[in-house]
Amino acid sequence: MNKERRTFIKQLGLGGSALLMGSRVTEILGNSDSKETHKVLPASHTLPPLPYAYNALEPVIDEQTMHLHYHKHHAGYVKGLNATEQKLAEAMKAQDFSIIKSMERDLAFYGSGHILHSVFWNNLSPKSKGKPEGSLLQALESEFGSFNNFKSQMIAATTSVEGSGWGIFAFQPIWQKLVILQAEKHQNLTQWGAIPLLVIDVWEHAYYLQYQNRRADFVQRIFDIINWDDVSERYKKVVS
């Protein structure tokens, strides 16, 4: 293990709030904000461009759902994150932290929503290969026994999220292993240090216009449009 990676893993053990600030993790997650966002300037976050047209993922995700999801919901998290960081900057200037609890809660909610959606869009593609290849496939087979075992667990975990949330396939560098997690809302039930590789949004706004209450059908269909090249690249970055 090289010195850079040892330092990175050591930093991960200090907690997830620090983890989101590091340029290494920004590279892995594919942050589309300004290249200078490591300075953490207030109101600096931007909505990343979609890597495909609104109708490119049909019939799995229809154009109307994609448009609303991207422009109303993801854009709303970016707006909320910028507003919260602006409030924090003003609170710091005034040395008035009387509503810090509310601001910290919003920072976690909006910030996590922005991060997960930024990963989600790139995890999807109209030209899915159907399954991963190379080192990621080998790692999945080693950790879960087979790709089908991984897929079954990922579908079950994602479908059974209580309320609104996400299914998350991640690399846990502290343990050096792949894990499948749930997130309620955007920020609850997560493991400190885990780096998302593949995320599936199961808030109702992600599927209800098209699938109504058939969340399981939506999650099954998502596997028809997974961008395994993107997931594989994220995996290579965390293990390199």
ROSE-4610 file (N, C-alpha, C; in Angstrom, 1 decimal, always signed):
// ROSE-4610
residu = [M/M/M/N/N/N/K/K/K/E/E/E/R/R/R/R/R/R/T/T/T/F/F/F/I/I/I/K/K/K/Q/Q/Q/L/L/L/G/G/G/L/L/L/G/G/G/G/G/G/S/S/S/A/A/A/L/L/L/L/L/L/M/M/M/G/G/G/S/S/S/R/R/R/V/V/V/T/T/T/E/E/E/I/I/I/L/L/L/G/G/G/N/N/N/S/S/S/D/D/D/S/S/S/K/K/K/E/E/E/T/T/T/H/H/H/K/K/K/V/V/V/L/L/L/P/P/P/A/A/A/S/S/S/H/H/H/T/T/T/L/L/L/P/P/P/P/P/P/L/L/L/P/P/P/Y/Y/Y/A/A/A/Y/Y/Y/N/N/N/A/A/A/L/L/L/E/E/E/P/P/P/V/V/V/I/I/I/D/D/D/E/E/E/Q/Q/Q/T/T/T/M/M/M/H/H/H/L/L/L/H/H/H/Y/Y/Y/H/H/H/K/K/K/H/H/H/H/H/H/A/A/A/G/G/G/Y/Y/Y/V/V/V/K/K/K/G/G/G/L/L/L/N/N/N/A/A/A/T/T/T/E/E/E/Q/Q/Q/K/K/K/L/L/L/A/A/A/E/E/E/A/A/A/M/M/M/K/K/K/A/A/A/Q/Q/Q/D/D/D/F/F/F/S/S/S/I/I/I/I/I/I/K/K/K/S/S/S/M/M/M/E/E/E/R/R/R/D/D/D/L/L/L/A/A/A/F/F/F/Y/Y/Y/G/G/G/S/S/S/G/G/G/H/H/H/I/I/I/L/L/L/H/H/H/S/S/S/V/V/V/F/F/F/W/W/W/N/N/N/N/N/N/L/L/L/S/S/S/P/P/P/K/K/K/S/S/S/K/K/K/G/G/G/K/K/K/P/P/P/E/E/E/G/G/G/S/S/S/L/L/L/L/L/L/Q/Q/Q/A/A/A/L/L/L/E/E/E/S/S/S/E/E/E/F/F/F/G/G/G/S/S/S/F/F/F/N/N/N/N/N/N/F/F/F/K/K/K/S/S/S/Q/Q/Q/M/M/M/I/I/I/A/A/A/A/A/A/T/T/T/T/T/T/S/S/S/V/V/V/E/E/E/G/G/G/S/S/S/G/G/G/W/W/W/G/G/G/I/I/I/F/F/F/A/A/A/F/F/F/Q/Q/Q/P/P/P/I/I/I/W/W/W/Q/Q/Q/K/K/K/L/L/L/V/V/V/I/I/I/L/L/L/Q/Q/Q/A/A/A/E/E/E/K/K/K/H/H/H/Q/Q/Q/N/N/N/L/L/L/T/T/T/Q/Q/Q/W/W/W/G/G/G/A/A/A/I/I/I/P/P/P/L/L/L/L/L/L/V/V/V/I/I/I/D/D/D/V/V/V/W/W/W/E/E/E/H/H/H/A/A/A/Y/Y/Y/Y/Y/Y/L/L/L/Q/Q/Q/Y/Y/Y/Q/Q/Q/N/N/N/R/R/R/R/R/R/A/A/A/D/D/D/F/F/F/V/V/V/Q/Q/Q/R/R/R/I/I/I/F/F/F/D/D/D/I/I/I/I/I/I/N/N/N/W/W/W/D/D/D/D/D/D/V/V/V/S/S/S/E/E/E/R/R/R/Y/Y/Y/K/K/K/K/K/K/V/V/V/V/V/V/S/S/S]
num = [1/1/1/2/2/2/3/3/3/4/4/4/5/5/5/6/6/6/7/7/7/8/8/8/9/9/9/10/10/10/11/11/11/12/12/12/13/13/13/14/14/14/15/15/15/16/16/16/17/17/17/18/18/18/19/19/19/20/20/20/21/21/21/22/22/22/23/23/23/24/24/24/25/25/25/26/26/26/27/27/27/28/28/28/29/29/29/30/30/30/31/31/31/32/32/32/33/33/33/34/34/34/35/35/35/36/36/36/37/37/37/38/38/38/39/39/39/40/40/40/41/41/41/42/42/42/43/43/43/44/44/44/45/45/45/46/46/46/47/47/47/48/48/48/49/49/49/50/50/50/51/51/51/52/52/52/53/53/53/54/54/54/55/55/55/56/56/56/57/57/57/58/58/58/59/59/59/60/60/60/61/61/61/62/62/62/63/63/63/64/64/64/65/65/65/66/66/66/67/67/67/68/68/68/69/69/69/70/70/70/71/71/71/72/72/72/73/73/73/74/74/74/75/75/75/76/76/76/77/77/77/78/78/78/79/79/79/80/80/80/81/81/81/82/82/82/83/83/83/84/84/84/85/85/85/86/86/86/87/87/87/88/88/88/89/89/89/90/90/90/91/91/91/92/92/92/93/93/93/94/94/94/95/95/95/96/96/96/97/97/97/98/98/98/99/99/99/100/100/100/101/101/101/102/102/102/103/103/103/104/104/104/105/105/105/106/106/106/107/107/107/108/108/108/109/109/109/110/110/110/111/111/111/112/112/112/113/113/113/114/114/114/115/115/115/116/116/116/117/117/117/118/118/118/119/119/119/120/120/120/121/121/121/122/122/122/123/123/123/124/124/124/125/125/125/126/126/126/127/127/127/128/128/128/129/129/129/130/130/130/131/131/131/132/132/132/133/133/133/134/134/134/135/135/135/136/136/136/137/137/137/138/138/138/139/139/139/140/140/140/141/141/141/142/142/142/143/143/143/144/144/144/145/145/145/146/146/146/147/147/147/148/148/148/149/149/149/150/150/150/151/151/151/152/152/152/153/153/153/154/154/154/155/155/155/156/156/156/157/157/157/158/158/158/159/159/159/160/160/160/161/161/161/162/162/162/163/163/163/164/164/164/165/165/165/166/166/166/167/167/167/168/168/168/169/169/169/170/170/170/171/171/171/172/172/172/173/173/173/174/174/174/175/175/175/176/176/176/177/177/177/178/178/178/179/179/179/180/180/180/181/181/181/182/182/182/183/183/183/184/184/184/185/185/185/186/186/186/187/187/187/188/188/188/189/189/189/190/190/190/191/191/191/192/192/192/193/193/193/194/194/194/195/195/195/196/196/196/197/197/197/198/198/198/199/199/199/200/200/200/201/201/201/202/202/202/203/203/203/204/204/204/205/205/205/206/206/206/207/207/207/208/208/208/209/209/209/210/210/210/211/211/211/212/212/212/213/213/213/214/214/214/215/215/215/216/216/216/217/217/217/218/218/218/219/219/219/220/220/220/221/221/221/222/222/222/223/223/223/224/224/224/225/225/225/226/226/226/227/227/227/228/228/228/229/229/229/230/230/230/231/231/231/232/232/232/233/233/233/234/234/234/235/235/235/236/236/236/237/237/237/238/238/238/239/239/239/240/240/240]
x = [+0.9/+0.0/+0.9/+0.7/+1.6/+1.2/+2.1/+2.0/+0.7/+0.4/-0.8/-2.0/-2.1/-3.3/-3.4/-2.3/-2.3/-2.8/-2.3/-2.8/-4.3/-4.7/-6.1/-7.0/-6.7/-7.4/-7.4/-6.3/-6.2/-7.2/-7.2/-8.1/-9.6/-9.9/-11.2/-11.7/-10.8/-11.2/-11.5/-11.2/-11.5/-13.0/-13.7/-15.1/-15.6/-16.9/-17.4/-17.5/-17.6/-17.7/-16.4/-15.3/-14.0/-13.8/-14.4/-14.2/-14.8/-15.9/-16.5/-15.7/-14.7/-13.9/-12.7/-12.3/-11.0/-11.1/-10.0/-10.0/-9.9/-9.4/-9.3/-10.8/-11.6/-13.0/-13.8/-13.5/-14.2/-13.9/-12.7/-12.3/-13.1/-13.2/-13.9/-15.3/-16.0/-17.4/-17.8/-16.9/-17.2/-17.9/-17.5/-18.1/-18.1/-19.3/-19.4/-19.3/-19.2/-19.1/-17.8/-17.6/-16.4/-15.1/-14.1/-12.8/-12.2/-12.8/-12.3/-13.1/-14.1/-15.0/-14.3/-13.1/-12.4/-12.1/-12.3/-12.2/-13.5/-14.5/-15.8/-16.4/-16.5/-17.1/-18.6/-19.3/-20.7/-21.4/-22.5/-23.3/-22.5/-21.6/-20.7/-21.1/-22.2/-22.6/-23.5/-23.3/-24.1/-24.7/-25.8/-26.5/-25.6/-25.1/-24.3/-25.1/-24.5/-25.3/-25.5/-26.7/-27.0/-26.1/-25.6/-24.8/-25.5/-26.8/-27.7/-28.9/-29.7/-31.0/-32.0/-33.0/-34.1/-34.8/-34.9/-35.6/-34.7/-33.4/-32.4/-32.6/-33.2/-33.3/-34.7/-35.5/-36.8/-36.5/-37.4/-38.6/-38.4/-37.2/-37.0/-37.4/-36.9/-37.2/-37.8/-39.0/-39.6/-39.1/-39.3/-38.8/-39.4/-40.7/-41.3/-40.7/-40.5/-39.9/-38.5/-37.7/-36.4/-36.3/-37.1/-37.1/-37.5/-38.5/-39.0/-37.9/-37.4/-36.4/-35.2/-34.7/-33.5/-33.7/-34.7/-34.9/-35.6/-36.5/-37.2/-36.5/-36.1/-35.6/-34.1/-33.3/-31.9/-31.6/-32.2/-31.9/-32.3/-33.4/-33.8/-32.8/-32.1/-31.1/-29.9/-29.5/-28.4/-28.7/-29.9/-30.4/-30.4/-30.9/-30.9/-29.5/-28.6/-27.2/-26.6/-26.7/-26.1/-26.7/-28.0/-28.6/-28.2/-28.0/-27.5/-26.1/-25.2/-23.8/-23.8/-24.7/-24.7/-25.1/-26.1/-26.5/-25.4/-24.6/-23.5/-22.4/-22.2/-21.2/-21.6/-22.9/-23.4/-23.4/-23.7/-23.6/-22.2/-21.2/-19.8/-19.4/-19.8/-19.5/-20.1/-21.3/-22.0/-21.7/-21.0/-20.8/-22.1/-23.1/-24.4/-24.8/-24.7/-25.0/-26.2/-27.2/-28.4/-29.2/-29.1/-29.9/-28.9/-27.8/-26.8/-27.3/-28.2/-28.7/-29.5/-30.3/-31.1/-30.2/-29.2/-28.3/-27.5/-27.1/-26.3/-27.2/-28.4/-29.3/-29.6/-29.7/-29.9/-28.7/-27.5/-26.3/-26.1/-26.5/-26.5/-27.5/-28.7/-29.8/-29.5/-29.4/-29.2/-27.8/-26.8/-25.5/-25.5/-26.0/-26.1/-27.0/-28.1/-29.0/-28.2/-27.5/-26.7/-25.6/-24.9/-23.9/-24.4/-25.5/-26.0/-26.6/-27.3/-27.9/-26.8/-25.7/-24.6/-24.0/-23.9/-23.4/-24.5/-25.7/-26.8/-26.9/-26.9/-27.0/-25.9/-24.7/-23.6/-23.6/-24.3/-24.4/-25.3/-26.1/-27.0/-26.6/-27.0/-26.6/-27.6/-28.0/-28.8/-28.1/-26.8/-26.0/-25.4/-26.2/-25.6/-25.1/-24.0/-23.4/-24.1/-25.0/-25.7/-25.1/-23.8/-23.0/-21.6/-20.9/-19.6/-18.6/-17.4/-16.3/-15.1/-14.0/-12.7/-12.7/-11.9/-11.6/-12.8/-13.8/-15.0/-15.8/-16.0/-16.7/-16.0/-14.7/-13.9/-14.1/-14.2/-14.4/-15.8/-16.8/-18.1/-18.3/-17.6/-17.7/-17.0/-15.9/-15.2/-16.0/-16.6/-17.3/-18.7/-19.4/-20.8/-21.1/-20.0/-20.2/-20.4/-21.2/-21.5/-22.1/-22.1/-22.8/-24.3/-24.9/-26.3/-26.6/-25.7/-25.9/-25.9/-24.9/-24.8/-26.1/-26.5/-27.7/-28.9/-29.1/-30.3/-30.3/-29.1/-29.0/-29.3/-28.7/-28.8/-30.3/-31.0/-32.4/-33.2/-32.9/-33.7/-33.5/-32.2/-31.9/-32.6/-32.5/-33.0/-34.6/-35.2/-36.6/-37.2/-36.5/-37.0/-36.7/-36.1/-35.8/-37.1/-37.1/-38.3/-38.5/-39.7/-40.0/-39.2/-38.6/-37.9/-36.4/-35.6/-34.2/-33.5/-32.4/-31.5/-31.0/-30.7/-29.9/-28.5/-27.5/-26.1/-25.1/-24.5/-23.3/-22.1/-21.2/-20.1/-18.9/-17.7/-16.5/-16.2/-16.0/-15.6/-14.1/-13.3/-11.9/-11.3/-12.1/-11.6/-11.4/-12.4/-12.4/-11.9/-11.6/-11.2/-12.2/-13.4/-14.4/-15.6/-16.3/-17.5/-18.7/-19.6/-20.8/-22.0/-23.2/-24.5/-25.2/-25.6/-26.2/-27.6/-28.3/-29.5/-29.3/-29.9/-30.0/-31.4/-31.9/-33.2/-33.0/-34.0/-33.8/-32.5/-31.6/-30.3/-29.1/-29.3/-28.2/-28.3/-29.4/-29.6/-29.2/-28.7/-28.3/-27.0/-26.2/-25.0/-23.9/-22.8/-21.6/-20.6/-19.9/-18.8/-17.7/-17.3/-16.2/-16.5/-17.7/-18.1/-18.2/-17.7/-17.7/-18.6/-19.7/-20.7/-20.1/-20.4/-20.0/-21.2/-22.3/-23.6/-24.7/-25.6/-26.7/-28.0/-29.1/-30.4/-31.4/-32.0/-32.9/-34.3/-34.8/-36.2/-37.1/-36.8/-37.8/-38.9/-40.1/-41.2/-41.1/-40.5/-40.4/-39.5/-38.7/-37.8/-38.6/-39.8/-40.5/-42.0/-42.6/-44.1/-44.9/-44.5/-45.3/-45.5/-44.4/-44.4/-44.8/-44.4/-44.5/-45.6/-46.1/-47.0/-46.4/-47.0/-46.5/-45.6/-45.3/-44.5/-43.0/-42.5/-41.1/-40.2/-40.6/-39.8/-39.6/-40.7/-40.5/-39.5/-39.6/-38.6/-37.2/-37.0/-35.6/-35.1/-35.9/-35.6/-35.2/-35.9/-35.7/-34.4/-34.1/-32.9/-31.7/-31.6/-30.5/-30.3/-31.3/-31.2/-30.4/-30.2/-29.6/-28.4/-27.8/-26.7/-25.4/-24.8/-23.5/-22.3/-22.1/-21.1/-19.7/-19.5/-18.2/-17.9/-19.0/-18.8/-18.6/-19.4/-19.2/-17.8/-17.3/-16.0/-14.9/-15.1/-14.1/-14.0/-15.2/-15.2/-14.5/-14.8/-14.1/-12.6/-12.1/-10.7/-10.0/-10.7/-10.1/-10.0/-10.9/-10.8/-9.8/-9.5/-8.6/-7.2/-7.0/-5.7/-4.7]
y = [-1.2/+0.0/+1.2/+2.2/+3.4/+4.4/+5.4/+6.3/+7.2/+7.6/+8.4/+7.7/+6.4/+5.6/+5.4/+5.2/+5.0/+6.3/+7.5/+8.7/+9.0/+8.6/+8.7/+7.9/+6.7/+5.8/+6.3/+6.8/+7.3/+8.5/+9.4/+10.5/+10.1/+9.0/+8.5/+8.1/+7.6/+7.2/+8.4/+9.6/+10.8/+11.2/+10.6/+11.0/+11.5/+11.3/+11.5/+13.0/+13.9/+15.3/+15.8/+15.4/+15.7/+15.0/+13.8/+13.0/+13.8/+14.5/+15.2/+16.4/+16.8/+18.0/+17.7/+16.4/+16.1/+16.1/+16.5/+16.5/+15.1/+14.2/+12.8/+12.2/+12.5/+12.0/+12.7/+14.0/+14.8/+14.1/+13.7/+13.0/+11.7/+10.9/+9.7/+9.8/+10.7/+10.9/+11.6/+12.3/+12.9/+14.2/+15.1/+16.3/+17.2/+17.7/+18.6/+20.1/+20.4/+21.8/+22.4/+23.7/+24.3/+23.6/+23.7/+23.0/+23.6/+24.8/+25.4/+25.2/+24.2/+24.0/+23.5/+23.0/+22.6/+23.8/+25.0/+26.2/+26.4/+25.7/+25.7/+27.1/+27.8/+29.1/+28.9/+29.8/+29.7/+30.0/+29.3/+29.4/+29.1/+28.1/+27.8/+26.5/+25.9/+24.6/+24.8/+24.0/+24.2/+22.8/+22.9/+21.7/+21.1/+19.9/+19.3/+19.0/+19.1/+18.8/+17.3/+16.9/+15.5/+15.0/+13.8/+13.2/+12.7/+12.9/+12.4/+13.2/+13.0/+13.7/+13.3/+14.1/+13.7/+12.4/+12.1/+10.9/+9.7/+9.9/+8.9/+7.6/+7.6/+6.4/+5.7/+6.2/+5.5/+4.1/+3.2/+3.3/+3.1/+2.9/+2.6/+3.9/+5.1/+6.3/+7.2/+7.7/+8.5/+9.9/+10.7/+12.0/+13.0/+12.9/+13.7/+13.5/+12.3/+12.0/+12.5/+12.3/+12.8/+14.3/+15.0/+16.5/+17.0/+16.5/+16.9/+16.6/+15.4/+14.9/+15.8/+16.1/+16.9/+18.3/+19.0/+20.4/+20.8/+20.0/+20.3/+19.8/+18.6/+17.9/+18.1/+17.7/+17.9/+19.4/+20.1/+21.6/+22.2/+21.6/+22.1/+21.8/+20.6/+20.3/+21.2/+21.5/+22.5/+23.8/+24.3/+25.6/+25.6/+24.5/+24.4/+24.4/+23.7/+23.6/+25.0/+25.7/+27.0/+27.9/+27.9/+28.8/+28.5/+27.2/+26.8/+27.2/+27.1/+27.5/+29.0/+29.7/+31.2/+31.6/+30.9/+31.1/+30.8/+29.8/+29.4/+30.5/+31.0/+32.1/+33.4/+33.7/+34.8/+34.6/+33.4/+33.1/+33.2/+32.7/+32.8/+34.3/+35.1/+36.5/+37.2/+36.9/+37.5/+36.8/+35.6/+34.8/+34.6/+34.2/+33.9/+32.5/+31.5/+30.1/+29.6/+30.5/+30.1/+29.1/+29.0/+28.0/+27.0/+26.8/+25.9/+24.5/+24.0/+22.6/+22.5/+23.5/+23.4/+23.5/+24.4/+24.5/+23.3/+22.6/+21.4/+20.3/+20.2/+19.2/+19.5/+20.7/+21.1/+20.8/+21.1/+20.8/+19.3/+18.5/+17.0/+16.6/+17.1/+16.7/+17.2/+18.5/+19.0/+18.6/+18.6/+18.2/+16.8/+15.9/+14.5/+14.3/+15.0/+14.9/+15.3/+16.4/+16.8/+15.8/+15.3/+14.3/+13.1/+12.5/+11.3/+11.4/+12.5/+12.7/+12.9/+13.6/+13.8/+12.4/+11.5/+10.1/+9.4/+9.5/+8.7/+9.0/+10.2/+10.5/+9.8/+9.8/+9.2/+7.7/+7.2/+5.7/+5.1/+5.9/+5.4/+5.7/+4.9/+5.1/+4.4/+4.9/+4.2/+3.1/+2.9/+1.9/+1.0/+0.4/-0.4/-1.7/-2.2/-3.5/-4.7/-4.4/-5.4/-6.0/-5.9/-6.4/-5.8/-5.7/-5.2/-6.2/-5.7/-6.6/-6.3/-7.1/-6.9/-7.0/-6.0/-6.0/-5.9/-5.1/-4.9/-6.2/-6.9/-8.2/-9.2/-9.2/-10.1/-9.8/-8.5/-8.1/-8.5/-8.3/-8.7/-10.2/-10.9/-12.4/-12.8/-12.2/-12.5/-12.1/-11.0/-10.5/-11.1/-11.3/-11.8/-13.2/-13.8/-15.1/-15.1/-14.2/-14.1/-12.7/-12.3/-11.0/-11.1/-12.3/-12.4/-12.3/-12.8/-12.7/-11.2/-10.5/-9.0/-8.3/-8.6/-8.0/-8.2/-9.5/-9.8/-9.1/-9.0/-8.2/-6.7/-6.2/-4.8/-4.4/-5.3/-5.0/-5.1/-6.1/-6.3/-5.2/-4.7/-3.6/-2.3/-2.1/-0.8/-0.8/-1.9/-2.0/-1.8/-2.3/-2.4/-1.1/-0.1/+1.1/+1.6/+2.0/+2.4/+3.9/+4.2/+5.6/+6.0/+7.2/+7.7/+7.5/+7.1/+6.9/+6.4/+5.6/+5.1/+3.8/+3.0/+1.8/+2.2/+1.8/+2.3/+1.1/+1.0/+0.0/+0.9/+0.5/+1.4/+0.6/+1.3/+0.7/+1.3/+0.4/+0.8/+0.7/+1.8/+1.7/+1.4/+1.7/+1.3/-0.2/-0.9/-2.4/-3.0/-2.2/-2.7/-3.7/-3.3/-4.3/-3.5/-4.2/-3.7/-4.0/-3.0/-3.1/-2.6/-3.1/-2.7/-2.0/-0.8/-0.1/+0.5/+0.9/+1.7/+3.1/+4.1/+5.5/+5.9/+6.2/+6.9/+8.4/+9.0/+10.4/+10.4/+11.2/+11.1/+10.8/+11.0/+11.0/+10.0/+9.4/+8.5/+7.1/+6.4/+4.9/+4.7/+5.7/+5.5/+5.1/+4.5/+4.2/+5.3/+5.7/+6.7/+6.1/+6.9/+6.6/+5.8/+5.3/+4.5/+5.4/+5.0/+5.8/+5.2/+5.9/+5.4/+5.1/+3.9/+3.5/+3.5/+3.0/+2.9/+3.2/+4.1/+4.5/+4.5/+4.1/+4.0/+4.8/+5.8/+6.6/+6.0/+5.8/+5.3/+6.3/+7.6/+8.5/+8.4/+8.7/+8.5/+9.4/+10.5/+11.4/+10.8/+9.7/+9.1/+8.1/+7.7/+6.6/+6.7/+7.5/+7.4/+7.7/+8.7/+9.1/+8.0/+7.1/+6.0/+4.7/+4.4/+3.1/+3.1/+4.2/+4.4/+3.7/+2.8/+2.2/+1.0/+0.7/-0.5/-0.2/+0.1/+0.4/-0.8/-2.0/-3.2/-3.3/-3.0/-3.0/-2.0/-0.8/+0.3/-0.2/-0.7/-1.1/-2.2/-3.2/-4.2/-3.6/-2.7/-2.1/-1.3/-0.6/+0.2/-0.6/-1.9/-2.7/-2.8/-2.4/-2.4/-1.2/-0.2/+1.0/+1.4/+0.5/+0.8/+1.0/+2.1/+2.4/+1.8/+0.5/-0.2/+0.3/+1.0/+1.6/+2.7/+3.5/+4.5/+3.9/+2.9/+2.2/+1.6/+1.0/+0.4/+1.5/+2.6/+3.7/+4.2/+4.3/+4.7/+3.7/+2.4/+1.4/+1.4/+1.6/+1.6/+2.8/+3.9/+5.1/+4.8/+4.1/+3.9/+2.8/+1.9/+0.8/+1.1/+2.2/+2.4/+3.0]
z = [+0.0/+0.0/+0.0/-1.0/-1.1/+0.0/+0.2/+1.2/+1.1/-0.2/-0.4/+0.0/-0.3/+0.0/+1.5/+2.2/+3.7/+4.3/+3.8/+4.3/+4.1/+2.9/+2.6/+3.5/+3.7/+4.6/+6.0/+6.5/+7.8/+8.0/+6.9/+7.0/+7.0/+6.3/+6.3/+7.7/+8.5/+9.8/+10.8/+10.3/+11.1/+11.1/+10.1/+10.0/+8.7/+8.4/+7.1/+6.7/+7.7/+7.3/+6.7/+7.3/+6.7/+5.3/+5.2/+4.0/+2.8/+2.9/+1.8/+1.4/+2.2/+1.8/+1.0/+1.0/+0.4/-1.1/-1.8/-3.2/-3.8/-3.0/-3.5/-3.6/-2.6/-2.7/-3.7/-3.9/-4.9/-6.3/-6.5/-7.8/-7.9/-6.9/-6.9/-7.2/-6.5/-6.6/-7.9/-8.5/-9.8/-9.6/-8.6/-8.3/-9.5/-9.9/-11.1/-10.8/-9.5/-9.1/-9.6/-9.3/-9.7/-9.2/-10.0/-9.6/-8.4/-8.0/-6.8/-5.5/-5.6/-4.5/-3.2/-3.3/-2.1/-1.2/-1.7/-0.8/+0.0/-0.3/+0.4/+0.5/-0.6/-0.7/-0.6/+0.2/+0.3/-1.1/-1.3/-2.6/-3.8/-3.7/-4.9/-5.6/-5.2/-5.8/-7.0/-8.0/-9.3/-9.7/-10.4/-10.9/-12.0/-11.9/-13.0/-14.2/-15.4/-16.6/-16.7/-17.2/-17.5/-18.6/-18.5/-19.5/-20.7/-20.8/-21.9/-22.0/-23.0/-23.2/-22.2/-21.9/-21.0/-21.3/-22.6/-23.0/-23.3/-23.0/-23.4/-22.7/-21.5/-20.7/-20.8/-21.7/-22.0/-22.6/-22.3/-21.5/-20.0/-19.5/-18.1/-17.3/-17.7/-17.0/-18.1/-18.0/-19.0/-19.0/-20.1/-20.2/-19.1/-18.8/-17.9/-16.5/-16.1/-14.8/-14.7/-15.7/-15.7/-15.6/-16.4/-16.3/-15.0/-14.4/-13.0/-12.0/-12.1/-11.1/-11.1/-12.3/-12.4/-12.1/-12.7/-12.5/-11.2/-10.7/-9.5/-8.2/-8.3/-7.0/-6.9/-7.8/-7.7/-7.6/-8.5/-8.4/-7.1/-6.5/-5.1/-4.1/-4.2/-3.2/-3.3/-4.6/-4.8/-4.2/-4.5/-4.0/-2.4/-1.8/-0.4/+0.2/-0.4/+0.1/+0.0/-1.1/-1.2/-0.2/+0.0/+1.0/+2.4/+2.7/+4.1/+4.3/+3.3/+3.4/+3.6/+2.9/+3.1/+4.5/+5.0/+6.4/+7.4/+7.1/+8.0/+7.9/+6.7/+6.6/+7.3/+7.3/+8.0/+9.5/+9.9/+11.3/+11.9/+11.1/+11.5/+11.6/+10.6/+10.6/+11.9/+12.2/+13.3/+14.6/+14.6/+15.8/+16.5/+15.7/+16.2/+15.7/+16.6/+16.3/+16.9/+17.1/+17.8/+17.1/+15.8/+15.0/+14.3/+14.9/+14.3/+14.1/+15.0/+14.9/+13.6/+13.3/+12.1/+10.9/+10.9/+9.7/+9.5/+10.5/+10.4/+9.8/+10.2/+9.7/+8.2/+7.8/+6.4/+5.6/+6.2/+5.5/+5.1/+6.1/+5.8/+4.8/+4.9/+4.0/+2.6/+2.4/+1.0/+0.4/+1.3/+0.7/+0.3/+1.1/+0.7/-0.5/-0.6/-1.8/-3.1/-3.0/-4.1/-4.6/-3.6/-3.9/-4.5/-3.9/-4.4/-5.8/-6.1/-7.4/-8.4/-8.1/-9.0/-9.4/-8.4/-8.8/-9.6/-9.2/-9.8/-11.3/-11.7/-13.2/-14.0/-13.5/-14.2/-14.1/-13.1/-12.9/-14.0/-14.7/-15.7/-17.1/-18.0/-19.4/-20.3/-21.5/-22.5/-23.1/-22.9/-23.6/-22.5/-21.6/-20.6/-21.1/-20.5/-20.9/-20.2/-19.2/-18.6/-17.3/-17.2/-16.1/-16.1/-15.0/-15.0/-15.6/-15.9/-16.4/-15.5/-15.8/-15.2/-13.7/-13.2/-11.7/-10.9/-11.3/-10.5/-10.5/-11.6/-11.6/-10.7/-10.8/-9.9/-8.4/-8.1/-6.7/-6.2/-7.1/-6.8/-6.5/-7.4/-7.2/-6.0/-5.6/-4.4/-3.1/-3.2/-2.0/-1.8/-2.9/-2.9/-3.4/-4.0/-4.5/-6.0/-6.5/-7.9/-8.2/-9.4/-9.8/-9.5/-9.8/-9.5/-8.0/-7.2/-5.7/-5.3/-5.9/-5.6/-6.1/-7.3/-7.9/-7.0/-6.6/-5.7/-4.4/-3.8/-2.5/-2.7/-3.8/-4.1/-4.4/-5.1/-5.4/-4.2/-3.3/-2.1/-1.1/-1.0/-0.1/-0.5/-1.8/-2.4/-2.3/-2.7/-2.7/-1.3/-0.3/+1.1/+1.9/+1.3/+2.0/+2.6/+3.9/+4.6/+4.3/+3.7/+3.3/+2.1/+2.1/+1.0/+1.2/+0.2/+0.4/-0.9/-0.6/-1.6/-1.3/-2.3/-2.2/-2.6/-1.9/-2.1/-2.1/-3.2/-3.3/-3.2/-2.2/-1.8/-1.5/-1.5/-1.1/+0.3/+1.3/+2.6/+2.8/+2.7/+2.7/+4.1/+5.1/+6.5/+6.6/+6.0/+6.1/+4.8/+3.7/+2.4/+1.9/+1.8/+1.3/+0.6/-0.2/-0.8/+0.1/+0.1/+1.0/+0.3/+0.7/+0.2/+1.4/+1.2/+2.3/+1.9/+2.9/+2.6/+3.2/+2.6/+3.1/+3.2/+4.4/+4.5/+4.3/+3.6/+3.1/+2.2/+2.5/+1.8/+2.7/+4.0/+4.9/+6.1/+6.3/+7.5/+7.2/+8.1/+8.1/+7.3/+7.0/+6.2/+7.1/+6.6/+7.3/+7.1/+8.2/+8.0/+7.1/+6.2/+5.3/+4.1/+4.0/+2.8/+1.6/+0.4/-0.8/-1.8/-2.2/-3.1/-4.5/-5.0/-6.4/-7.3/-6.7/-7.5/-6.5/-6.9/-6.1/-6.9/-6.2/-6.8/-6.0/-6.6/-5.9/-5.9/-4.7/-4.5/-3.7/-3.8/-3.4/-4.5/-4.1/-5.0/-6.2/-6.1/-7.3/-8.4/-8.0/-9.0/-9.9/-9.5/-10.2/-10.3/-9.4/-9.2/-10.4/-11.2/-12.4/-13.3/-13.4/-14.4/-13.8/-12.5/-11.9/-10.8/-10.5/-9.3/-8.1/-7.4/-6.2/-6.4/-7.7/-8.0/-7.9/-6.8/-6.6/-7.0/-6.7/-7.1/-8.6/-9.3/-10.8/-11.3/-10.7/-11.0/-10.8/-9.6/-9.2/-10.1/-10.4/-11.4/-12.7/-13.2/-14.5/-14.6/-13.4/-13.4/-13.8/-13.5/-13.9/-15.4/-16.2/-17.6/-18.1/-17.3/-17.7/-16.8/-16.1/-15.3/-16.2/-15.9/-16.6/-15.9/-16.2/-15.5/-15.7/-16.8/-17.0/-16.0/-15.7/-14.7/-13.3/-13.0/-11.6/-11.5/-12.6/-12.6/-12.4/-13.1/-12.9/-11.5/-10.9/-9.5/-8.6/-8.9/-8.1/-8.2/-9.5/-9.7/-9.0/-8.9/-8.2/-6.7/-6.1/-4.6/-4.3/-5.2/-4.8/-5.4/-6.2/-6.8/-5.8]
